[in-house]
Amino acid sequence: MKETKIYYLIAFLVSFCIIFMQLLLSRIFSVVLWYHFAFMSVSIAMLGISCAGIYIYYRKSKIIESDVKHHLFFAALIAPLYLFFTYYLIFNSRIFLKINIKDLLYLGFIYFHLMMSFFFLGYCITLLITFYSKNISRLYFFDLIGAAAGCIVFIPTINKLGAENTILFLMIIMAFIPLLISLFATKLKSQIFISLLVLIAAVGLFKLNSSSQHFRELFKIKYVKGHPERELEFSKWNAFSRVGVYGLRFIDWGLSPKYKIEKLTYLKTLDIDACAGMIMVGHSDDTEELEFLKHSITALAYLIKPEGPMAVIGAGAGKDVLAAKLCGVNEIYAVDINPIIYEVVNNYYGKFTNYLYSQPGIKFEIEDGRSFVRRLKNKFKIIQVSMVDTWAAINSGAMALAENTLYTVEAFIDYFNSATDDGIVTFTRFYYRNKPRESLRTLSIALEAFNKLNIKEPYRNIIIIANILGENYNTITFLFKKTPFTIDEITRAKQIADENGFVIEYIPSGQKIEPNHFTNLIFSQNREQIYKNYEFDISPTTDDRPFFFHLLKPTDFLKAINFTGRHQYNYIAVFVLVVSFIIIFFMTVIFVITPLIIKIHQNYNDFNILNILAYFACLGAGFMVIETSLIQRYILLLGHPIYSLSVILFSMLIFSGIGSFLTSYFKDYMLFEYVIKVFIMIIIVLVIYNLIIDSFFEYIIGLDQPHKILIAVFTLMAPSLLLGMPAPLAIRILTLKKAQNIIPWCWAINGAFSVLGSLFAFILAMNLGFKITLYVAIFIYACAMFMSIYLKQKLESSE
């Protein structure tokens, strides 16, 4: 194999490993730390790659082209060894979400080692781009294609192997890279021998972890959310989550305080990502042992009107499905997007659950709740969304969750459209009575949905009943209808509340209304003023800004450290996330920006170095802002963040790679003209895209999943092809003008601003929505276009 061709293969494998490791880190962060931290994997990866660019920029004068293959070998050799060390460190690290210097410094220590894992791979790819820039179009093509392949391979790999074995599988792939370099580039026997030893060690570790219980105890997650992992009976990973089964940890947050536990069946806890528990009920055909389910506040709707068909969105371990069947509902659709849920409840624990999801009258649907209800109009007598909040994350951004799109104005409209005219849509959420948070936001969303459906008197269509148990475990259930509640339904609701000691917060009884947070909102003539003045952000969430669980206003994140109770870590994690952003920002300044500033005094007047660096900064930031916006917007179409992440990344990377490859056919003397024309086309395509894509999704969302994936890939083709062209074209221009020595600098700046761009996109999206975020990306690319015009004019005037 020719040396040039082996470098194409190395570029492919290195990029494969970078994106694969990034996705793996986001999945592990969601379990070990908190779902917020999954976002940091993007920043850590890009920071490591940027640092590699800076290091090469400083060292380039001491590296001759004949030594590049040796530098590649040693960096590639260290990468798999450092990968194992880093994850062994994470698995054995007890990281608390506490606001003190010690824990934050330790978090920074973890980030540093994770960054170094990406540094060695970034070193390889930067070396190739720097010393073989004349082949940049093809190198960049293989780089992007490799990353696209990593996106695709990651999902089946973690589904099959789980997290720990997936790390070791990645270590094997990494170990192949130095072996290929030593066999086809350096051809040194000593390097071949060493790389073979590393590969054999990687395979051996994988085999040991697959077959040896003792070794598995050494290389496994020992701490989750800062606490030792205890009583775990069973666990299974997939790209969505880690589902674990534990012994009994709680009974039922919604259980009536009046219910006397005399004969309570054996229960287990099914937990998602070690932070979202639900009870899994063990039972036989004896319904007497399930009586306690009739005394849960989540059962209100089918206690009032036990009619089917019924849809349980986010069915999980099946408690609500079992309760509805017990109450007499004879046709139940249990809808959950995570296939592991079915496997655990019906297969691994089938005897325990009496094969719940195979029982007569129950049909399990593996599908996103929104897509499911949109396919079925005016069908359901009851639609239930009960405590669906797994907090599972992906690396597209903190709070980019599957459940977020279940709690938007558009989602509520979908539920109402799927219900019959007299059907009930019911939600259950956690409840803080003195200062309602997500419960009050649930009401604000419903009221906005009623307004859009032209329901004039929504106060007749709402019942709100709470279960008050203490300070931390209160729950509240909302019942909504498109038509007013009947006298019989209202009477029955009062009777159930009285029998179980539930508290009626609002019911349309015709009597004097006692003022509280809910009634104030229901009868307000100016809800916007309430949203503005309230301590938490309870304004309605939409598909464009779907952050239902983010209740802190932008200026109030410091208040998070004062929260106590069941969900204190959800708020503290927001604070620590912001601190993590600051840590990453300063690491970027220290390791990337500062070294560049030190060198900026060097004379680059021919190319106006500041403008060139700003050009690459715009490319890095703009691409990340686009990627973040698109990933979130495609969740609604594709049903789950992991589908969106995989399809968006794969499509953008593979079509960008093709775009890069096409630039190899562009004539050298017209490169600047091509750059400007590409930017104009990018801007036009993205503006059109931003204007029509949401309406297009509305039209096709009812299609089956394979067709939606194909359409999604097709819609991403045009913008992605164009987005893959500006970087290789600019590097070709630098190469033609004999300025290759600044390519590592440009690559580092591109990576650094990708870090900052992902942070910036996250902040923009949470506060302004994803449509505005994409317009900001368009503006960034417009800035890059004007910089290229300026540089072209300056070059022409100097000649």
C-alpha positions in Angstrom: 0.0 0.0 0.0 1.4 3.4 -0.9 2.3 5.7 2.0 -0.2 8.4 0.9 -3.0 5.9 0.8 -2.2 4.6 4.3 -2.5 8.1 5.6 -6.0 8.4 4.1 -6.8 5.2 6.1 -5.2 6.5 9.2 -7.2 9.8 8.9 -10.4 7.6 8.6 -9.6 5.5 11.6 -8.5 8.5 13.8 -11.7 10.4 13.1 -13.7 7.2 13.6 -12.2 6.9 17.1 -12.6 10.6 18.0 -16.3 10.7 17.3 -16.9 7.2 18.8 -15.1 8.3 22.0 -17.1 11.5 22.1 -20.4 9.6 21.9 -19.2 7.1 24.4 -18.1 9.8 26.8 -21.5 11.5 26.6 -23.3 8.3 27.4 -21.0 7.5 30.4 -21.2 11.1 31.7 -25.0 10.8 31.8 -24.7 7.9 34.2 -21.6 8.7 36.3 -22.2 12.4 36.7 -25.5 13.9 35.5 -27.3 14.4 32.3 -26.1 18.0 32.0 -22.5 16.9 31.7 -23.0 14.9 28.5 -22.8 18.2 26.7 -19.2 18.6 27.9 -18.0 15.8 25.7 -18.1 18.0 22.7 -16.1 20.8 24.3 -13.5 18.4 25.8 -13.0 16.6 22.4 -12.6 19.9 20.5 -10.3 21.3 23.2 -8.0 18.3 23.0 -7.8 18.6 19.2 -7.1 22.3 19.4 -4.3 21.8 21.9 -2.8 19.3 19.5 -2.9 22.0 16.8 -1.1 24.5 19.0 1.5 22.0 20.0 2.3 21.2 16.4 2.4 24.9 15.5 5.1 25.4 18.1 7.0 22.2 17.2 6.6 22.3 13.4 10.0 23.8 12.7 11.6 20.9 14.5 9.6 18.2 12.6 10.9 17.3 9.2 8.5 15.6 6.8 10.4 12.3 6.9 9.8 12.2 10.7 6.1 12.7 10.5 5.4 9.0 10.3 7.3 8.4 13.5 5.4 11.2 15.3 2.2 9.6 14.1 3.3 6.2 15.4 4.1 7.4 18.9 0.9 9.5 19.3 -1.2 6.7 18.0 0.6 4.2 20.3 -0.1 6.3 23.4 -3.8 6.9 22.6 -5.2 3.5 23.4 -3.1 3.2 26.6 -4.3 6.6 27.8 -7.9 5.7 26.9 -7.8 2.8 29.3 -6.2 4.8 32.1 -8.7 7.7 31.7 -11.8 5.5 32.0 -10.3 3.5 34.8 -9.9 6.8 36.6 -13.5 7.9 35.9 -14.9 4.6 37.0 -13.1 4.9 40.3 -13.7 8.6 40.9 -16.3 9.7 43.4 -17.3 13.0 41.9 -19.8 15.0 44.0 -22.1 17.8 42.7 -21.1 20.1 45.5 -20.1 23.7 45.3 -16.6 23.8 46.8 -13.1 24.3 45.4 -11.9 20.8 46.1 -14.7 19.1 44.0 -14.5 21.7 41.2 -10.7 21.3 41.0 -11.1 17.5 40.8 -13.7 17.9 38.1 -11.1 20.0 36.2 -8.6 17.3 36.8 -10.9 14.7 35.2 -11.6 17.1 32.3 -7.8 17.5 31.7 -7.2 13.8 31.4 -10.2 13.4 29.1 -8.9 16.2 27.0 -5.5 14.5 26.7 -7.3 11.3 25.4 -8.5 13.4 22.5 -5.1 15.3 22.3 -3.2 12.3 21.0 -5.7 11.5 18.3 -6.0 15.2 17.4 -2.2 15.2 17.1 -2.4 12.5 14.4 -5.0 14.2 12.3 -3.3 17.7 12.6 0.0 16.3 11.5 -1.6 14.8 8.4 -3.4 18.0 7.5 -0.3 20.1 8.2 2.3 18.1 6.3 0.1 16.8 3.5 -2.0 19.8 2.9 -1.6 19.5 -0.8 -4.0 16.5 -0.5 -6.3 18.3 1.9 -9.5 17.7 -0.1 -9.1 14.0 0.1 -7.6 13.9 3.6 -10.5 16.0 4.8 -12.9 13.7 3.0 -11.6 10.6 4.8 -11.5 12.5 8.0 -15.2 13.3 7.8 -16.2 9.9 6.4 -14.4 8.2 9.3 -16.4 10.4 11.7 -19.6 9.5 10.0 -18.8 5.8 10.3 -18.1 6.2 14.0 -21.6 7.6 14.5 -23.1 4.6 12.8 -21.0 1.9 14.5 -21.4 3.4 18.0 -25.1 2.5 18.3 -25.0 -1.2 17.6 -21.7 -1.6 19.5 -22.9 -0.1 22.8 -26.3 -1.9 22.4 -24.4 -5.2 22.1 -21.4 -4.8 24.4 -22.4 -2.3 27.1 -20.3 0.7 28.2 -17.2 -1.1 29.7 -16.7 -3.5 26.8 -17.3 -0.7 24.3 -14.4 1.2 25.8 -12.2 -1.9 25.3 -13.5 -2.4 21.8 -12.5 1.2 21.0 -9.1 0.5 22.5 -8.7 -2.4 20.0 -9.6 -0.2 17.1 -7.1 2.5 18.4 -4.4 -0.2 18.7 -4.7 -1.0 15.0 -3.6 2.5 14.0 0.0 2.3 15.2 0.2 -1.2 13.8 -0.8 0.1 10.4 1.7 2.9 10.6 4.5 0.6 11.6 3.7 -1.9 8.9 3.2 0.4 5.9 4.9 3.7 6.8 7.9 3.4 9.3 8.4 -0.4 8.6 10.6 -0.7 11.7 10.5 -4.1 13.3 10.8 -2.6 16.8 7.7 -0.5 16.2 5.8 -3.4 14.7 6.6 -5.5 17.8 5.5 -2.8 20.3 2.3 -2.1 18.4 1.5 -5.8 18.3 2.0 -6.0 22.0 -0.4 -3.1 22.6 -3.0 -4.7 20.2 -2.7 -8.1 22.0 -3.1 -6.4 25.4 -6.2 -4.6 24.1 -7.7 -7.9 22.8 -6.8 -9.6 26.1 -8.4 -7.0 28.2 -11.6 -7.3 26.1 -11.6 -11.1 26.5 -11.0 -10.8 30.3 -13.8 -8.3 30.7 -16.1 -10.6 28.7 -15.3 -13.8 30.6 -13.8 -13.0 34.0 -16.1 -11.8 36.8 -13.0 -10.8 38.9 -11.7 -8.5 36.1 -15.2 -7.1 35.5 -15.2 -6.0 39.2 -12.0 -4.1 38.5 -13.1 -2.3 35.3 -16.6 -1.2 36.0 -18.5 1.9 37.1 -18.2 2.1 40.9 -19.7 5.5 41.6 -22.8 7.1 40.1 -23.8 10.7 41.0 -21.1 10.7 43.6 -22.4 7.7 45.5 -21.3 4.0 45.5 -23.2 1.8 43.0 -25.0 -0.6 45.4 -27.7 -3.3 45.0 -27.5 -3.4 41.3 -29.1 -6.7 40.2 -29.1 -6.2 36.5 -28.0 -3.6 34.0 -28.1 -3.2 30.2 -26.8 -0.4 28.1 -27.9 0.9 24.7 -27.4 4.2 23.0 -30.4 5.7 24.8 -29.5 4.9 28.4 -28.4 2.4 31.0 -31.3 0.6 32.4 -30.7 -1.0 35.9 -32.8 -3.1 38.2 -32.3 -2.7 42.0 -34.0 -3.9 45.1 -36.9 -1.9 46.4 -35.9 1.8 46.9 -39.4 3.4 47.2 -43.0 2.3 46.9 -44.9 4.9 45.0 -44.7 8.7 45.3 -48.3 9.0 44.3 -49.7 6.5 46.9 -52.4 7.9 49.1 -51.4 8.8 52.7 -54.5 7.0 53.9 -53.6 3.7 52.3 -52.6 1.1 54.9 -49.9 -1.2 53.6 -51.0 -4.6 54.8 -50.5 -6.9 51.8 -48.1 -5.2 49.5 -46.6 -7.2 46.6 -42.9 -7.5 46.2 -41.5 -4.5 44.3 -38.2 -3.7 42.5 -36.8 -0.4 41.2 -36.2 0.0 37.5 -33.8 2.9 37.1 -32.6 4.8 34.0 -29.1 6.3 34.1 -29.0 5.9 37.8 -31.3 8.9 38.4 -34.9 8.1 37.2 -36.4 5.4 39.2 -39.8 3.7 38.8 -41.4 0.8 40.5 -41.6 -2.6 38.8 -44.5 -4.6 40.3 -44.1 -8.3 40.8 -47.4 -10.1 40.8 -49.4 -13.2 39.9 -52.9 -13.4 38.6 -54.2 -12.5 42.0 -55.5 -8.9 41.7 -56.0 -8.5 45.4 -52.2 -8.0 45.8 -52.4 -5.0 43.4 -55.1 -3.1 45.2 -52.6 -0.4 46.3 -52.4 0.8 42.6 -56.0 2.0 42.8 -54.9 4.4 45.6 -52.2 6.2 43.6 -52.9 9.7 42.4 -51.6 8.7 38.9 -54.8 6.5 38.5 -57.3 9.4 38.8 -58.3 9.4 35.1 -59.2 5.7 34.9 -60.8 5.7 38.3 -63.1 8.5 37.1 -63.7 6.9 33.7 -62.2 3.4 33.1 -62.7 3.4 29.4 -60.4 2.4 26.5 -58.6 2.6 24.3 -55.9 4.3 26.4 -52.4 5.3 25.6 -49.7 5.4 28.3 -46.8 7.5 27.0 -43.5 6.6 28.6 -44.9 3.3 30.0 -41.6 2.3 31.6 -41.8 -0.5 34.1 -45.5 -0.6 33.6 -47.1 0.5 36.9 -49.6 2.8 35.2 -50.4 0.1 32.6 -51.0 -2.4 35.3 -53.1 0.1 37.3 -55.3 0.9 34.3 -55.9 -2.8 33.6 -56.8 -3.3 37.2 -59.3 -0.4 37.1 -61.1 -2.0 34.1 -59.5 -0.4 31.0 -59.6 -3.2 28.4 -57.5 -1.8 25.6 -54.1 -0.2 26.5 -51.3 0.9 24.3 -48.0 1.0 26.3 -45.7 3.4 24.4 -42.0 3.7 25.2 -39.2 4.5 22.8 -36.5 2.5 24.7 -36.5 -1.1 23.5 -34.6 -2.2 26.7 -37.7 -1.4 28.7 -39.6 -4.2 27.0 -36.7 -6.6 27.2 -36.3 -6.0 31.0 -40.0 -6.1 31.9 -41.1 -8.9 29.6 -38.0 -11.0 29.2 -35.3 -10.7 31.8 -37.9 -10.2 34.6 -40.9 -11.7 32.8 -41.7 -14.2 35.5 -41.6 -11.5 38.1 -43.9 -9.1 36.2 -46.2 -12.0 35.0 -45.2 -11.0 31.4 -47.1 -7.7 31.7 -46.6 -6.5 28.2 -47.9 -9.8 26.7 -51.1 -9.8 28.6 -54.5 -9.6 26.8 -55.6 -6.1 26.1 -52.1 -4.6 26.4 -50.0 -3.7 23.3 -46.4 -2.5 23.7 -45.4 0.1 21.1 -41.7 1.0 20.7 -42.1 4.5 19.4 -41.8 8.1 20.4 -45.0 9.3 22.1 -45.4 12.3 19.8 -45.1 10.3 16.6 -47.5 7.6 18.0 -50.3 10.0 18.9 -50.0 11.9 15.7 -50.7 8.8 13.7 -54.0 8.2 15.6 -56.6 11.0 15.5 -59.6 11.1 17.8 -58.9 7.6 19.1 -58.1 7.6 22.8 -60.4 8.0 25.8 -57.4 8.5 28.0 -53.8 9.6 27.3 -51.5 9.4 30.2 -48.0 11.0 30.6 -47.0 10.2 34.2 -43.6 11.3 35.6 -41.8 10.8 32.3 -38.4 12.4 33.1 -35.5 10.1 32.6 -33.0 13.0 32.2 -31.1 10.9 29.7 -28.7 12.9 27.6 -26.6 13.1 24.5 -23.8 15.1 23.4 -25.9 17.5 21.3 -26.4 19.6 24.4 -27.4 19.5 28.0 -31.1 19.2 28.4 -31.5 17.9 24.8 -33.7 15.1 26.2 -36.2 12.7 24.7 -38.9 13.9 27.1 -38.5 17.6 26.4 -40.6 17.3 23.2 -43.4 15.6 25.2 -43.8 18.8 27.2 -44.4 21.6 24.7 -47.4 23.5 23.5 -47.4 21.6 20.2 -47.1 18.3 22.0 -50.2 19.1 24.1 -52.1 20.0 20.9 -51.1 16.6 19.5 -52.5 14.8 22.6 -55.8 16.7 22.5 -56.1 16.0 18.7 -55.5 12.3 19.4 -58.1 12.1 22.2 -61.8 11.7 21.6 -64.0 14.8 22.3 -64.7 13.5 25.8 -61.3 12.0 26.3 -59.0 12.9 29.2 -55.4 13.8 28.9 -53.6 13.4 32.2 -50.2 14.4 33.5 -48.5 13.8 36.8 -45.5 15.8 38.0 -43.6 16.5 41.1 -45.1 19.2 43.3 -43.6 21.9 45.6 -46.7 23.4 47.0 -45.2 26.7 48.3 -43.4 27.4 45.1 -44.7 25.2 42.2 -42.2 24.8 39.4 -42.6 22.2 36.7 -46.3 21.7 37.8 -47.1 25.3 37.1 -45.3 25.2 33.8 -47.4 22.1 32.9 -50.5 24.2 33.4 -49.1 27.2 31.5 -48.5 24.8 28.5 -52.0 23.4 28.6 -53.5 26.9 28.8 -51.5 28.0 25.7 -52.6 24.8 23.9 -56.3 25.5 24.8 -55.8 29.0 23.4 -54.4 27.8 20.1 -57.3 25.2 19.9 -59.7 28.1 20.3 -61.2 26.7 23.6 -62.7 29.8 25.1 -63.4 28.7 28.7 -60.5 26.5 29.7 -61.3 26.7 33.4 -64.2 24.3 32.7 -61.8 21.7 31.2 -59.2 21.4 34.0 -59.0 19.4 37.2 -55.9 19.6 39.5 -55.5 17.3 42.4 -52.3 16.8 44.6 -50.9 14.2 46.9 -49.2 15.9 49.8 -46.9 13.6 51.7 -44.3 16.0 53.1 -41.7 18.4 51.7 -39.9 16.4 49.0 -42.1 13.7 47.5 -45.4 15.5 46.7 -47.0 14.8 43.4 -49.8 16.5 41.4 -52.1 15.2 38.7 -53.7 17.3 36.0 -56.8 16.2 34.1 -57.5 18.1 30.8 -60.3 17.7 28.3 -61.3 19.4 25.1 -64.8 19.6 26.4 -66.0 20.7 29.9 -65.9 18.1 32.6 -69.4 16.7 33.4 -71.1 16.9 36.8 -70.6 13.2 37.2 -66.9 13.4 36.4 -66.4 16.3 38.9 -68.4 14.5 41.6 -66.4 11.3 41.1 -63.1 13.3 41.2 -64.1 14.8 44.5 -65.1 11.4 45.9 -61.7 9.9 45.0 -59.8 12.8 46.5 -61.8 12.6 49.7 -61.4 8.8 50.1 -57.6 9.0 49.6 -56.8 12.2 51.4 -55.7 14.0 48.2 -55.9 17.8 48.0 -58.0 19.5 45.4 -56.0 22.4 44.0 -58.6 23.3 41.4 -61.9 21.8 40.2 -64.6 23.5 38.1 -67.3 23.1 40.8 -69.1 26.4 40.3 -68.4 27.3 43.9 -66.2 30.1 45.2 -62.6 29.7 43.9 -59.9 29.6 46.5 -56.9 31.6 45.2 -53.7 29.7 44.7 -50.9 29.6 42.2 -52.9 27.5 39.8 -56.2 29.4 40.0 -54.3 32.7 39.6 -52.8 31.5 36.4 -56.1 29.9 35.1 -58.1 33.1 35.6 -55.4 35.7 34.8 -56.0 38.2 32.1 -52.2 38.8 31.8 -50.3 35.5 32.1 -47.2 37.1 30.6 -46.9 39.3 33.7 -47.1 36.3 35.9 -44.4 34.5 34.0 -42.2 37.6 34.2 -42.7 38.1 38.0 -42.6 34.5 39.1 -39.4 33.2 40.7 -39.0 30.3 38.3 -39.3 30.2 34.5 -42.8 28.7 34.1 -43.5 30.1 30.7 -44.9 27.6 28.1 -42.2 25.6 26.3 -42.5 25.1 22.6 -40.9 22.8 20.0 -38.5 25.7 19.2 -37.5 26.1 22.9 -38.4 22.8 24.5 -36.4 23.0 27.7 -39.2 22.0 30.1 -36.9 20.9 32.9 -34.9 24.1 32.8 -36.8 26.3 35.3 -34.1 28.8 36.3 -34.1 32.1 34.6 -30.8 33.1 32.9 -29.8 35.5 35.7 -30.6 33.2 38.5 -28.3 30.2 38.1 -26.5 31.1 41.3 -29.6 30.4 43.3 -29.3 26.8 42.4 -26.9 26.2 45.3 -29.6 27.1 47.8 -32.1 24.5 46.7 -32.7 21.5 48.9 -34.9 18.4 48.6 -35.5 15.6 46.2 -34.4 17.5 43.1 -31.7 19.7 44.5 -29.0 18.0 42.3 -31.0 18.9 39.2 -30.6 22.6 40.1 -27.1 22.3 41.5 -26.0 20.5 38.4 -27.1 23.5 36.3 -24.7 25.6 38.5 -21.9 23.1 38.2 -22.5 22.9 34.5 -22.0 26.6 34.2 -18.9 26.3 36.3 -17.7 23.5 34.0 -18.2 25.9 31.0 -16.0 28.4 32.8 -13.4 25.7 33.4 -13.5 24.7 29.7 -13.3 28.3 28.7 -10.2 29.0 30.8 -8.6 25.8 29.6 -9.2 27.0 26.1 -7.7 30.3 26.9 -4.7 28.8 28.7 -3.9 26.0 26.2 -5.0 27.5 22.9 -5.6 31.3 22.9 -2.6 32.3 25.1 0.0 30.4 23.1 -1.3 31.9 19.9 -1.2 35.4 21.4 2.4 34.9 22.4 3.2 34.1 18.7 1.1 36.8 17.1 3.9 39.3 16.9 5.4 37.3 14.1 5.1 39.0 10.7 2.3 37.6 8.6 1.4 40.8 6.7 1.1 39.0 3.4 -1.9 37.1 4.6 -3.2 39.3 7.4 -3.1 36.5 10.0 -5.8 38.0 12.2 -8.3 37.8 9.4 -7.3 34.3 8.5 -7.7 33.1 12.1 -11.0 34.9 12.4 -12.1 33.1 9.2 -11.3 29.7 10.7 -12.9 30.8 14.0 -16.1 31.5 12.2 -16.1 28.1 10.5 -15.6 26.3 13.8 -18.2 28.3 15.7 -20.7 28.4 12.8 -20.6 24.7 12.2 -21.2 23.8 15.8 -24.1 26.3 16.1 -25.7 24.7 13.0 -25.2 21.2 14.3 -26.7 22.0 17.7 -29.7 23.6 16.2 -30.4 20.8 13.7 -29.9 18.0 16.2 -32.6 19.4 18.5 -35.0 20.2 15.7 -34.8 16.8 14.2 -35.6 15.1 17.5 -39.3 15.9 16.9 -39.2 14.2 13.5 -37.1 11.2 14.4 -38.5 10.7 17.9 -35.4 10.4 20.1 -32.2 12.4 20.6 -30.0 9.4 19.7 -31.8 9.0 16.4 -31.4 12.7 15.7 -27.8 12.7 16.8 -26.9 9.7 14.7 -28.7 10.9 11.5 -27.6 14.5 11.8 -24.0 13.7 12.5 -23.8 11.0 9.9 -25.5 13.0 7.2 -23.5 16.2 7.9 -20.2 14.4 8.1 -20.6 12.2 5.1 -22.0 14.9 2.8 -19.5 17.4 4.1 -16.8 14.8 3.3 -18.2 14.5 -0.2 -18.2 18.3 -0.5 -14.6 18.4 0.6 -13.7 15.7 -2.0 -15.4 17.8 -4.7 -13.1 20.7 -4.0 -10.2 18.7 -5.3 -11.6 19.4 -8.8 -11.7 23.2 -8.3 -9.1 25.1 -10.2 -6.3 26.7 -8.2 -6.5 30.1 -9.8 -10.2 30.5 -9.0 -10.2 29.3 -5.3 -11.2 32.6 -3.8 -14.1 32.9 -6.2 -15.2 29.4 -5.3 -15.0 30.3 -1.5 -17.2 33.3 -1.9 -19.8 31.5 -4.1 -19.9 28.6 -1.6 -20.7 31.0 1.2 -23.4 32.7 -0.7 -25.0 29.4 -1.4 -24.7 28.3 2.2 -26.5 31.4 3.4 -29.3 31.1 0.8 -29.8 27.3 1.6 -29.9 27.8 5.4 -32.3 30.7 5.2 -34.7 28.7 3.1 -34.2 25.7 5.3 -34.9 27.7 8.5 -38.1 29.1 7.0 -39.7 25.8 5.7 -38.3 22.9 7.7 -40.7 23.0 10.6 -43.7 23.0 8.4 -42.3 20.2 6.4 -41.8 18.1 9.5 -45.4 18.7 10.4 -46.4 17.2 7.1 -44.3 14.1 7.2 -44.1 13.2 11.0 -46.8 10.5 10.6 -44.6 8.4 8.3 -42.9 5.3 9.6 -39.3 5.5 11.0 -37.3 4.2 8.0 -39.0 6.7 5.6 -38.4 9.6 8.1 -34.7 8.7 8.4 -34.3 8.6 4.6 -36.1 12.0 4.2 -34.0 13.5 7.0 -30.8 12.4 5.3 -32.0 13.8 2.0 -32.9 17.2 3.5 -29.4 17.5 5.0 -27.6 16.8 1.8 -27.5 20.2 0.2 -26.4 22.3 3.3 -23.9 19.6 4.4 -22.2 19.4 0.9 -21.7 23.1 1.0 -20.5 23.2 4.6 -17.7 20.8 3.8 -16.1 23.1 1.3 -14.8 26.4 3.0 -12.2 24.7 5.2 -10.3 22.6 2.6 -10.5 25.5 0.1 -8.9 27.9 2.6 -6.2 25.4 3.4 -5.5 24.9 -0.3 -5.1 28.7 -0.6 -2.6 28.8 2.3 -0.7 25.9 0.7 -0.5 27.6 -2.7 0.8 30.8 -1.0 3.5 28.8 0.9 1.9 29.5 4.3 1.6 25.9 5.5 3.3 26.8 8.7 0.1 28.5 10.0 -2.2 25.6 9.2 -1.9 24.0 12.7 -2.7 27.5 14.1 -5.8 27.7 11.9 -6.8 24.1 12.8 -6.4 24.9 16.6 -8.5 28.1 16.3 -11.1 26.2 14.4 -11.3 23.6 17.2 -11.2 26.2 20.0 -14.1 28.1 18.5 -16.0 24.9 18.0 -15.7 24.5 21.8 -17.0 28.1 22.4 -19.5 27.8 19.6 -21.1 24.7 21.2 -21.3 26.6 24.5 -22.7 29.7 22.7 -25.3 27.6 20.8 -26.5 26.0 24.0 -27.0 29.4 25.7 -28.7 30.8 22.7 -31.1 27.9 22.2 -32.2 27.8 25.8 -33.1 31.5 25.8 -34.1 32.3 22.2 -34.9 29.0 20.6 -33.4 27.0 17.8 -34.7 29.0 14.9 -32.9 32.1 16.1 -29.8 30.0 16.9 -29.7 28.9 13.2 -30.0 32.6 12.1 -27.0 33.4 14.3 -25.1 30.6 12.5 -26.0 32.1 9.2 -24.7 35.5 10.4 -21.4 33.9 11.4 -21.0 32.3 8.0 -21.8 35.7 6.5 -18.9 37.2 8.5 -16.6 34.5 7.2 -17.7 35.4 3.6 -16.8 39.0 4.1 -13.5 38.1 5.6 -12.7 36.0 2.5 -13.7 38.9 0.2 -11.5 41.3 2.2 -8.5 38.8 2.0 -9.1 38.4 -1.7 -9.0 42.2 -2.3 -5.9 42.6 -0.1 -4.1 39.8 -1.9 -5.0 41.3 -5.3 -3.8 44.8 -4.3 -0.5 43.4 -2.9 0.2 41.6 -6.2 
